[in-house]
């Protein structure tokens, strides 16, 4: 089983929509896929039409041993299941911090689903709290959407420093451009600049009304609007991710 976490230092950068669409693409490629929503906003859960209710809450999930079969929910998409998020996950950082072996608590969850799934995509909350720090050291790839703006690129540099401080290998970090608006000269300029950096994936996901409709339609964009520019870019992104994790 391969695991990919999506995280960002702030909200509103396309993290959750990317997680949902990549999960749908992984399932469409024939992989048994689990989308684990650890964001208390539960946006990924809602986008797939699954009730944002984590059975037993965050304490039961993260605080002790348990059988996950009762918590996982099926989506309407073949081969795609959801470990839903809910508001109780706002306590995730406190629960993980109080665990004497915090890494084991999250590794246990990933290990528990390893036999049933080929790939797990984790939608993390924005920011870098204890739960995200543990996940960083537990997954195979860390995807980071970055809007082509100076402050966002600066934040990525700081995030890379955090990854280094945690002892994670630099190749774990896989930033990609998100919410790109080619009508903006600054976006075009910064796109050209970052594409000379090896650390960035080549794919760039444009800002898209089709993606913005996803929470209302509760269908991944790559299914609801497969020919949209965003869907084409997301397919390219999934191809890069699949190559990086040897799927």
Secondary structure, 3 states (H helix, E strand, C coil): CEEEEEECCCCCCCHHHHHHHHHHHHHHCCCCEEEEECCCCCHHHHHCCCCCCCCCHHHHHHHCCCCHHHCEEECCCCCEEEECCCHHHHHHHHHHHHCCCHHHHHHHHHHHCCCCCCEEEEECCCCCCHHHHHHHCCCCEEEEEEECCHHHHHHHHHHHHHHHHCCCCHHHEEEEEEEECCCCHHHHHHHHHHCCCCCEEEEEEECCHHHHCHHHHCCCHHHHCCCCHHHHHHHHHHHHHHHHCCC
